[in-house]
Each structure stands twice: as C-alpha cells, then as structure tokens.
Amino acid sequence: MGDPVVELRSVHRAFKGVVALEDLSFAVQAGTVTVLLGPNGAGKTTAARVITGALRCDGGSVRTFGLDPAGPDGTDVRRRCGVVAAKPALYDRLSGRDNLVYAARLYRLGPRAPVEASAARFGIADALDLRVGGYSTGMKTRLALARAVLHDPELLLLDEPTSGLDPESSHAVLALIDDMAAGGKTVVMCTHLLLEAEGLADQVVMLEGGRNLLSGPPDDLVRRIWPEPTVVFDAEDRAALDGLAGLPGVTGYSRDGGAAVVTVEDLARVPDLVASLAAAGARLTKVAPHEPTLEELYFAVRNAGAAPSAPGAGSRFAGAAAAAAAAGMAASSEDEAAR
C-alpha cells in the first residue's frame, strides 16, 4: 500500500470545553470506502471537517493527500475533495441545472463542465430544469452528490448521505458510492446506520465520545473478537444436540431451549460433529456456520467499553462478543421460525 490519502494522528478537538475528538487516530487508503460509525454526537462530523480543514484540530496532526488541510495548502486540499453534508445547502429558488452550473463556476471548470453527465449519473437529468424547492428529499441528496463529484474529486466525504431517504433511494445512493470506490475514488462516509456499512465498508472506524473504539477491515475485526468459528445446530429433538458439548474440537456450547450455538476449533471439525450426531440418532434440521454481522460486532465493542490494543487482546471482549453473537443468532432463528 502507498501513502494514505487521509491520516489522523492523536487528534484532539473541543468546543468550549466539550470534547468532540479525543486522541483520534486512523488512516484511509486510496480507492477504499471508510465508514465512520457511531451514535449521534460520537464525533463523526467533526472528524470529517478536520479532514478537509474546515476545522482546525487543537492537538495531534491531520494529513490529507500528505498536506495539512488547515495550513497554507488547505485550498488545494479542498479543491481535491467533494463533500456532501448531512443537510446539503442548495439554492431552492434556482433550478437543479443552475445549482450545478454555479458550482462548476466556483470550481473554474469552464463551459465544458459535465453538468448533464453528473446529473445523469445520479438519476436526476430529467429534473434539471425544475426548481430545487420542489425536489423530494431523495432528489436533493442526489443533486448534492452530483454537485460533489462535478469536479471529479479524489476524495469524497459523505455525512449521513441517506438521512431521510426512502429505502429505494438509500439503496441507489449506496450503490453509487460503491461504484465510485470501484472506479478508484476514495470515500469517507459518516453514519449511525449499521446496515449502511454492511458489505460496503473496506474499513470501519467505530467512534464513541470522539474516541476510536476499534478500526480495521470488518472481516479482520470479526476474527479479532471471535477468533474461533461458531456454528448453529438444530434438530427435531433439540435435547439430542447436548451430546455436542463433549465432542473433540468443541470449545463452547450453549442452548437455551432453541438451537445450539457451538464454538469449534476449526470448521473442518463440523463433518465429524454431524456424523457423531447422526450416529446417535439425531435428525438434524440445520447446520450453519454463523458469520457475525457488523451489528453484532458493533454492540460487542460498545458493551465491552474499550478496544483491544492488539489482535491478541481480543479475549477482553469474550463475554460481550459471545452475548452479542448469541443475541444475533437467536434473532435469526426467530425470524426463520416466523417464516
């Protein structure tokens, strides 16, 4: 990997004594989607603003494209960024076209600015000549995205990009973000919606109280907190599953009246476990490796209260992680039963 597009080191920022960012560190590589995840007030928006230099940090250092965004090179940094705020500032009395043309002039793009192409990319080409005041919330978000990428920025920062959107519009916006990253753009997205980050993020940075609770690729974080795989077993006679507890390769077993949640040394053990149950007369109805969701990961980290300092420190999360995983699998089993 080359030099990161964004790098924060021990960043601190406070507003009139109220800490917004505390010793925050993370890096963003080119061509990736990094999701800043956390509840409202976690510091996500503040982090995005220090990345562009819209805010100066009180301590630590910020580098965007290797430059200080709050220093003499800040104008160059912001020229290379596209930003969509949580509540985009648009000119409601102007048409969508006028909004984009005005932005193109600010960026000094000239008469060949790709206004039509940018609008078409986000599905609002047919509404360009309508007043923005008559746009729906989803259309306004699409216009803000079209404006943000008009100058072909290298870095796109999105603050709650699907806030207030219907499910169809939200899905379209997230698909477009994924498409932009696939095209080599770097994306930093702030959200408190776990489902938005699922399957989209190359890196997750979990924030709370301005601190970085945990960061890294989702799959790596899952393996750090759940180093051993978990498998869900179910059978017509669930009591027959209790024989799993003493079998070789089983490191954990639980069953609260429903399906059994089994932790194993390795998934290669599963065929032997199935054979043992079948030999004992158990009629299995389900054998499914469980892949923890980002929601389970998030609440495991939140419930533990602090992040492990190294991959080997994942045992600090054991209780919270197990509880989160069990809750997630229980919900999954209930949904399946309801269907």
Contacts in CASP RR format, 6 or more apart in sequence:
PFRMAT RR
TARGET T0000
AUTHOR 0000-0000-0000
METHOD contacts of the structure
MODEL  1
MGDPVVELRSVHRAFKGVVALEDLSFAVQAGTVTVLLGPNGAGKTTAARV
ITGALRCDGGSVRTFGLDPAGPDGTDVRRRCGVVAAKPALYDRLSGRDNL
VYAARLYRLGPRAPVEASAARFGIADALDLRVGGYSTGMKTRLALARAVL
HDPELLLLDEPTSGLDPESSHAVLALIDDMAAGGKTVVMCTHLLLEAEGL
ADQVVMLEGGRNLLSGPPDDLVRRIWPEPTVVFDAEDRAALDGLAGLPGV
TGYSRDGGAAVVTVEDLARVPDLVASLAAAGARLTKVAPHEPTLEELYFA
VRNAGAAPSAPGAGSRFAGAAAAAAAAGMAASSEDEAAR
1 29 0 8 1.000
2 29 0 8 1.000
2 30 0 8 1.000
3 66 0 8 1.000
4 27 0 8 1.000
4 28 0 8 1.000
4 29 0 8 1.000
4 30 0 8 1.000
4 63 0 8 1.000
5 28 0 8 1.000
5 29 0 8 1.000
5 30 0 8 1.000
5 31 0 8 1.000
5 64 0 8 1.000
5 65 0 8 1.000
5 154 0 8 1.000
5 155 0 8 1.000
5 186 0 8 1.000
6 27 0 8 1.000
6 28 0 8 1.000
6 34 0 8 1.000
6 51 0 8 1.000
6 62 0 8 1.000
6 63 0 8 1.000
6 64 0 8 1.000
6 155 0 8 1.000
6 186 0 8 1.000
6 188 0 8 1.000
7 26 0 8 1.000
7 27 0 8 1.000
7 28 0 8 1.000
7 61 0 8 1.000
7 62 0 8 1.000
7 63 0 8 1.000
7 66 0 8 1.000
8 24 0 8 1.000
8 25 0 8 1.000
8 26 0 8 1.000
8 27 0 8 1.000
8 47 0 8 1.000
8 50 0 8 1.000
8 51 0 8 1.000
8 61 0 8 1.000
8 62 0 8 1.000
9 25 0 8 1.000
9 60 0 8 1.000
9 61 0 8 1.000
9 62 0 8 1.000
10 23 0 8 1.000
10 24 0 8 1.000
10 25 0 8 1.000
10 59 0 8 1.000
10 60 0 8 1.000
10 61 0 8 1.000
11 21 0 8 1.000
11 23 0 8 1.000
11 24 0 8 1.000
11 25 0 8 1.000
11 47 0 8 1.000
11 50 0 8 1.000
11 57 0 8 1.000
11 59 0 8 1.000
11 60 0 8 1.000
11 61 0 8 1.000
11 62 0 8 1.000
12 19 0 8 1.000
12 21 0 8 1.000
12 22 0 8 1.000
12 23 0 8 1.000
12 24 0 8 1.000
12 57 0 8 1.000
12 58 0 8 1.000
12 59 0 8 1.000
12 60 0 8 1.000
13 19 0 8 1.000
13 20 0 8 1.000
13 21 0 8 1.000
13 46 0 8 1.000
13 50 0 8 1.000
13 55 0 8 1.000
13 57 0 8 1.000
13 58 0 8 1.000
13 59 0 8 1.000
14 20 0 8 1.000
14 58 0 8 1.000
19 209 0 8 1.000
19 210 0 8 1.000
20 41 0 8 1.000
20 43 0 8 1.000
20 46 0 8 1.000
20 210 0 8 1.000
21 43 0 8 1.000
21 46 0 8 1.000
21 47 0 8 1.000
21 50 0 8 1.000
21 57 0 8 1.000
21 210 0 8 1.000
22 209 0 8 1.000
22 210 0 8 1.000
22 211 0 8 1.000
23 211 0 8 1.000
23 212 0 8 1.000
24 47 0 8 1.000
24 207 0 8 1.000
24 210 0 8 1.000
24 211 0 8 1.000
24 212 0 8 1.000
25 212 0 8 1.000
26 34 0 8 1.000
26 203 0 8 1.000
26 205 0 8 1.000
26 212 0 8 1.000
26 215 0 8 1.000
28 34 0 8 1.000
28 186 0 8 1.000
28 188 0 8 1.000
28 203 0 8 1.000
29 186 0 8 1.000
29 202 0 8 1.000
29 203 0 8 1.000
30 154 0 8 1.000
30 184 0 8 1.000
30 186 0 8 1.000
31 181 0 8 1.000
31 183 0 8 1.000
31 184 0 8 1.000
31 185 0 8 1.000
31 186 0 8 1.000
31 187 0 8 1.000
32 181 0 8 1.000
32 186 0 8 1.000
32 187 0 8 1.000
32 202 0 8 1.000
32 203 0 8 1.000
33 177 0 8 1.000
33 178 0 8 1.000
33 181 0 8 1.000
33 187 0 8 1.000
33 189 0 8 1.000
33 200 0 8 1.000
33 201 0 8 1.000
33 202 0 8 1.000
33 203 0 8 1.000
34 187 0 8 1.000
34 188 0 8 1.000
34 189 0 8 1.000
34 201 0 8 1.000
34 202 0 8 1.000
34 203 0 8 1.000
34 204 0 8 1.000
34 205 0 8 1.000
35 189 0 8 1.000
35 190 0 8 1.000
35 191 0 8 1.000
35 196 0 8 1.000
35 197 0 8 1.000
35 200 0 8 1.000
35 201 0 8 1.000
35 203 0 8 1.000
35 204 0 8 1.000
35 205 0 8 1.000
36 43 0 8 1.000
36 44 0 8 1.000
36 47 0 8 1.000
36 48 0 8 1.000
36 188 0 8 1.000
36 189 0 8 1.000
36 190 0 8 1.000
36 191 0 8 1.000
36 205 0 8 1.000
36 207 0 8 1.000
37 44 0 8 1.000
37 191 0 8 1.000
37 192 0 8 1.000
37 194 0 8 1.000
37 197 0 8 1.000
37 204 0 8 1.000
37 205 0 8 1.000
37 206 0 8 1.000
37 207 0 8 1.000
37 294 0 8 1.000
37 298 0 8 1.000
38 44 0 8 1.000
38 191 0 8 1.000
38 192 0 8 1.000
38 206 0 8 1.000
38 207 0 8 1.000
38 208 0 8 1.000
38 298 0 8 1.000
39 192 0 8 1.000
39 208 0 8 1.000
40 192 0 8 1.000
41 209 0 8 1.000
42 192 0 8 1.000
42 207 0 8 1.000
42 208 0 8 1.000
42 209 0 8 1.000
42 210 0 8 1.000
43 207 0 8 1.000
43 209 0 8 1.000
43 210 0 8 1.000
44 159 0 8 1.000
44 190 0 8 1.000
44 191 0 8 1.000
44 192 0 8 1.000
44 207 0 8 1.000
45 86 0 8 1.000
45 159 0 8 1.000
45 190 0 8 1.000
46 55 0 8 1.000
46 210 0 8 1.000
47 190 0 8 1.000
47 207 0 8 1.000
47 210 0 8 1.000
48 83 0 8 1.000
48 157 0 8 1.000
48 159 0 8 1.000
48 188 0 8 1.000
48 190 0 8 1.000
49 55 0 8 1.000
50 56 0 8 1.000
50 57 0 8 1.000
50 62 0 8 1.000
50 69 0 8 1.000
50 70 0 8 1.000
51 62 0 8 1.000
51 64 0 8 1.000
51 69 0 8 1.000
51 81 0 8 1.000
51 155 0 8 1.000
51 157 0 8 1.000
51 188 0 8 1.000
52 64 0 8 1.000
52 69 0 8 1.000
52 77 0 8 1.000
52 78 0 8 1.000
52 81 0 8 1.000
52 83 0 8 1.000
52 157 0 8 1.000
53 62 0 8 1.000
53 64 0 8 1.000
53 69 0 8 1.000
53 70 0 8 1.000
53 71 0 8 1.000
53 74 0 8 1.000
53 77 0 8 1.000
53 78 0 8 1.000
55 70 0 8 1.000
56 70 0 8 1.000
57 70 0 8 1.000
61 68 0 8 1.000
62 68 0 8 1.000
62 69 0 8 1.000
62 70 0 8 1.000
63 69 0 8 1.000
64 77 0 8 1.000
64 81 0 8 1.000
64 155 0 8 1.000
65 76 0 8 1.000
65 77 0 8 1.000
65 80 0 8 1.000
65 154 0 8 1.000
65 155 0 8 1.000
67 73 0 8 1.000
67 74 0 8 1.000
67 76 0 8 1.000
67 77 0 8 1.000
68 74 0 8 1.000
69 77 0 8 1.000
69 78 0 8 1.000
79 107 0 8 1.000
79 151 0 8 1.000
80 153 0 8 1.000
80 154 0 8 1.000
80 155 0 8 1.000
81 153 0 8 1.000
81 154 0 8 1.000
81 155 0 8 1.000
81 156 0 8 1.000
81 157 0 8 1.000
82 148 0 8 1.000
82 149 0 8 1.000
82 151 0 8 1.000
82 153 0 8 1.000
82 155 0 8 1.000
82 156 0 8 1.000
82 157 0 8 1.000
83 148 0 8 1.000
83 156 0 8 1.000
83 157 0 8 1.000
83 158 0 8 1.000
83 159 0 8 1.000
84 141 0 8 1.000
84 144 0 8 1.000
84 145 0 8 1.000
84 148 0 8 1.000
84 156 0 8 1.000
84 157 0 8 1.000
84 158 0 8 1.000
84 159 0 8 1.000
84 161 0 8 1.000
85 144 0 8 1.000
85 159 0 8 1.000
86 159 0 8 1.000
86 160 0 8 1.000
86 163 0 8 1.000
86 190 0 8 1.000
88 140 0 8 1.000
88 141 0 8 1.000
88 143 0 8 1.000
88 144 0 8 1.000
88 147 0 8 1.000
90 99 0 8 1.000
90 132 0 8 1.000
90 140 0 8 1.000
90 143 0 8 1.000
90 144 0 8 1.000
91 98 0 8 1.000
91 99 0 8 1.000
91 102 0 8 1.000
91 132 0 8 1.000
92 131 0 8 1.000
92 132 0 8 1.000
92 133 0 8 1.000
92 134 0 8 1.000
93 131 0 8 1.000
93 132 0 8 1.000
93 133 0 8 1.000
94 102 0 8 1.000
94 131 0 8 1.000
94 132 0 8 1.000
95 128 0 8 1.000
95 129 0 8 1.000
95 130 0 8 1.000
95 131 0 8 1.000
95 132 0 8 1.000
96 119 0 8 1.000
96 124 0 8 1.000
96 127 0 8 1.000
96 128 0 8 1.000
96 129 0 8 1.000
96 130 0 8 1.000
96 131 0 8 1.000
96 132 0 8 1.000
96 135 0 8 1.000
96 143 0 8 1.000
97 115 0 8 1.000
97 119 0 8 1.000
97 128 0 8 1.000
97 129 0 8 1.000
99 132 0 8 1.000
99 143 0 8 1.000
99 147 0 8 1.000
100 113 0 8 1.000
100 115 0 8 1.000
100 118 0 8 1.000
100 119 0 8 1.000
100 128 0 8 1.000
100 143 0 8 1.000
100 146 0 8 1.000
100 147 0 8 1.000
100 150 0 8 1.000
101 113 0 8 1.000
101 115 0 8 1.000
103 147 0 8 1.000
103 150 0 8 1.000
104 110 0 8 1.000
104 113 0 8 1.000
104 115 0 8 1.000
104 150 0 8 1.000
104 151 0 8 1.000
107 113 0 8 1.000
107 150 0 8 1.000
107 151 0 8 1.000
109 150 0 8 1.000
109 151 0 8 1.000
113 150 0 8 1.000
114 150 0 8 1.000
115 128 0 8 1.000
115 150 0 8 1.000
116 125 0 8 1.000
116 128 0 8 1.000
118 146 0 8 1.000
118 147 0 8 1.000
118 149 0 8 1.000
118 150 0 8 1.000
119 125 0 8 1.000
119 128 0 8 1.000
119 143 0 8 1.000
119 146 0 8 1.000
121 146 0 8 1.000
121 149 0 8 1.000
121 176 0 8 1.000
122 142 0 8 1.000
122 143 0 8 1.000
122 145 0 8 1.000
122 146 0 8 1.000
122 176 0 8 1.000
123 142 0 8 1.000
124 139 0 8 1.000
124 142 0 8 1.000
124 143 0 8 1.000
124 146 0 8 1.000
127 135 0 8 1.000
127 139 0 8 1.000
132 140 0 8 1.000
132 143 0 8 1.000
135 143 0 8 1.000
137 164 0 8 1.000
137 165 0 8 1.000
137 169 0 8 1.000
138 164 0 8 1.000
138 165 0 8 1.000
138 166 0 8 1.000
138 169 0 8 1.000
141 161 0 8 1.000
141 162 0 8 1.000
141 165 0 8 1.000
141 169 0 8 1.000
141 173 0 8 1.000
142 169 0 8 1.000
142 172 0 8 1.000
142 173 0 8 1.000
145 161 0 8 1.000
145 173 0 8 1.000
145 176 0 8 1.000
148 156 0 8 1.000
149 156 0 8 1.000
149 180 0 8 1.000
153 185 0 8 1.000
154 185 0 8 1.000
154 186 0 8 1.000
155 185 0 8 1.000
155 186 0 8 1.000
155 187 0 8 1.000
155 188 0 8 1.000
156 177 0 8 1.000
156 180 0 8 1.000
156 185 0 8 1.000
156 186 0 8 1.000
156 187 0 8 1.000
156 188 0 8 1.000
157 187 0 8 1.000
157 188 0 8 1.000
157 189 0 8 1.000
157 190 0 8 1.000
158 177 0 8 1.000
158 187 0 8 1.000
158 188 0 8 1.000
158 189 0 8 1.000
158 190 0 8 1.000
159 189 0 8 1.000
159 190 0 8 1.000
160 190 0 8 1.000
160 191 0 8 1.000
160 192 0 8 1.000
161 173 0 8 1.000
161 174 0 8 1.000
161 177 0 8 1.000
161 189 0 8 1.000
161 191 0 8 1.000
162 169 0 8 1.000
162 170 0 8 1.000
162 173 0 8 1.000
162 174 0 8 1.000
162 191 0 8 1.000
162 193 0 8 1.000
162 196 0 8 1.000
165 173 0 8 1.000
170 196 0 8 1.000
174 196 0 8 1.000
174 200 0 8 1.000
177 187 0 8 1.000
177 189 0 8 1.000
177 200 0 8 1.000
178 200 0 8 1.000
180 187 0 8 1.000
181 187 0 8 1.000
181 202 0 8 1.000
189 196 0 8 1.000
189 197 0 8 1.000
189 200 0 8 1.000
189 201 0 8 1.000
191 197 0 8 1.000
194 293 0 8 1.000
194 294 0 8 1.000
194 295 0 8 1.000
194 298 0 8 1.000
195 295 0 8 1.000
197 204 0 8 1.000
197 218 0 8 1.000
197 294 0 8 1.000
198 293 0 8 1.000
198 294 0 8 1.000
198 295 0 8 1.000
199 218 0 8 1.000
199 294 0 8 1.000
201 218 0 8 1.000
201 294 0 8 1.000
202 217 0 8 1.000
203 215 0 8 1.000
203 216 0 8 1.000
203 217 0 8 1.000
204 214 0 8 1.000
204 215 0 8 1.000
204 216 0 8 1.000
204 217 0 8 1.000
204 218 0 8 1.000
204 221 0 8 1.000
204 294 0 8 1.000
205 212 0 8 1.000
205 215 0 8 1.000
205 216 0 8 1.000
206 212 0 8 1.000
206 213 0 8 1.000
206 214 0 8 1.000
206 215 0 8 1.000
206 298 0 8 1.000
206 301 0 8 1.000
206 302 0 8 1.000
206 307 0 8 1.000
207 213 0 8 1.000
208 302 0 8 1.000
212 307 0 8 1.000
213 301 0 8 1.000
213 302 0 8 1.000
213 305 0 8 1.000
213 306 0 8 1.000
213 307 0 8 1.000
214 221 0 8 1.000
214 301 0 8 1.000
214 307 0 8 1.000
214 308 0 8 1.000
218 294 0 8 1.000
218 297 0 8 1.000
221 297 0 8 1.000
222 291 0 8 1.000
222 292 0 8 1.000
222 297 0 8 1.000
223 311 0 8 1.000
224 308 0 8 1.000
224 311 0 8 1.000
224 312 0 8 1.000
224 314 0 8 1.000
225 292 0 8 1.000
225 297 0 8 1.000
225 300 0 8 1.000
225 301 0 8 1.000
225 308 0 8 1.000
225 314 0 8 1.000
225 317 0 8 1.000
225 321 0 8 1.000
226 292 0 8 1.000
226 321 0 8 1.000
226 325 0 8 1.000
227 314 0 8 1.000
228 251 0 8 1.000
228 263 0 8 1.000
228 264 0 8 1.000
228 265 0 8 1.000
229 263 0 8 1.000
229 264 0 8 1.000
229 266 0 8 1.000
229 267 0 8 1.000
229 289 0 8 1.000
229 290 0 8 1.000
230 261 0 8 1.000
230 262 0 8 1.000
230 263 0 8 1.000
230 264 0 8 1.000
230 289 0 8 1.000
230 290 0 8 1.000
230 292 0 8 1.000
230 325 0 8 1.000
230 329 0 8 1.000
231 261 0 8 1.000
231 262 0 8 1.000
231 263 0 8 1.000
231 264 0 8 1.000
231 267 0 8 1.000
231 270 0 8 1.000
231 273 0 8 1.000
231 287 0 8 1.000
231 288 0 8 1.000
231 289 0 8 1.000
231 290 0 8 1.000
232 259 0 8 1.000
232 260 0 8 1.000
232 261 0 8 1.000
232 262 0 8 1.000
232 286 0 8 1.000
232 287 0 8 1.000
232 288 0 8 1.000
232 289 0 8 1.000
232 290 0 8 1.000
232 329 0 8 1.000
232 332 0 8 1.000
232 333 0 8 1.000
233 241 0 8 1.000
233 244 0 8 1.000
233 259 0 8 1.000
233 260 0 8 1.000
233 262 0 8 1.000
233 273 0 8 1.000
233 277 0 8 1.000
233 284 0 8 1.000
233 286 0 8 1.000
233 287 0 8 1.000
234 241 0 8 1.000
234 258 0 8 1.000
234 259 0 8 1.000
234 260 0 8 1.000
234 284 0 8 1.000
234 285 0 8 1.000
234 286 0 8 1.000
234 287 0 8 1.000
234 333 0 8 1.000
235 241 0 8 1.000
235 277 0 8 1.000
235 282 0 8 1.000
235 283 0 8 1.000
235 284 0 8 1.000
235 285 0 8 1.000
236 283 0 8 1.000
236 285 0 8 1.000
237 282 0 8 1.000
237 283 0 8 1.000
238 255 0 8 1.000
238 257 0 8 1.000
238 258 0 8 1.000
238 259 0 8 1.000
238 260 0 8 1.000
240 277 0 8 1.000
240 280 0 8 1.000
240 281 0 8 1.000
240 282 0 8 1.000
241 255 0 8 1.000
241 259 0 8 1.000
241 260 0 8 1.000
241 277 0 8 1.000
241 282 0 8 1.000
242 253 0 8 1.000
242 255 0 8 1.000
242 260 0 8 1.000
243 276 0 8 1.000
243 277 0 8 1.000
243 280 0 8 1.000
244 250 0 8 1.000
244 253 0 8 1.000
244 260 0 8 1.000
244 262 0 8 1.000
244 273 0 8 1.000
244 276 0 8 1.000
244 277 0 8 1.000
245 252 0 8 1.000
245 253 0 8 1.000
246 253 0 8 1.000
247 272 0 8 1.000
247 273 0 8 1.000
247 276 0 8 1.000
248 269 0 8 1.000
248 272 0 8 1.000
249 264 0 8 1.000
249 265 0 8 1.000
249 266 0 8 1.000
249 269 0 8 1.000
250 262 0 8 1.000
250 263 0 8 1.000
250 264 0 8 1.000
250 265 0 8 1.000
250 269 0 8 1.000
250 273 0 8 1.000
251 263 0 8 1.000
251 264 0 8 1.000
251 265 0 8 1.000
252 262 0 8 1.000
252 263 0 8 1.000
253 260 0 8 1.000
253 261 0 8 1.000
253 262 0 8 1.000
253 263 0 8 1.000
254 260 0 8 1.000
254 261 0 8 1.000
254 326 0 8 1.000
255 261 0 8 1.000
256 330 0 8 1.000
258 333 0 8 1.000
259 286 0 8 1.000
259 329 0 8 1.000
259 333 0 8 1.000
261 290 0 8 1.000
261 325 0 8 1.000
261 326 0 8 1.000
261 329 0 8 1.000
262 273 0 8 1.000
264 270 0 8 1.000
264 273 0 8 1.000
267 289 0 8 1.000
270 287 0 8 1.000
270 289 0 8 1.000
274 284 0 8 1.000
274 287 0 8 1.000
277 284 0 8 1.000
278 284 0 8 1.000
290 325 0 8 1.000
290 329 0 8 1.000
292 300 0 8 1.000
292 324 0 8 1.000
292 325 0 8 1.000
293 328 0 8 1.000
295 328 0 8 1.000
296 321 0 8 1.000
296 324 0 8 1.000
296 325 0 8 1.000
296 327 0 8 1.000
296 328 0 8 1.000
297 324 0 8 1.000
299 320 0 8 1.000
299 324 0 8 1.000
299 327 0 8 1.000
300 317 0 8 1.000
300 320 0 8 1.000
300 321 0 8 1.000
300 323 0 8 1.000
300 324 0 8 1.000
300 325 0 8 1.000
301 307 0 8 1.000
301 317 0 8 1.000
301 320 0 8 1.000
303 320 0 8 1.000
303 323 0 8 1.000
303 324 0 8 1.000
304 316 0 8 1.000
304 317 0 8 1.000
304 319 0 8 1.000
304 320 0 8 1.000
304 321 0 8 1.000
305 320 0 8 1.000
306 316 0 8 1.000
308 314 0 8 1.000
308 316 0 8 1.000
308 317 0 8 1.000
END
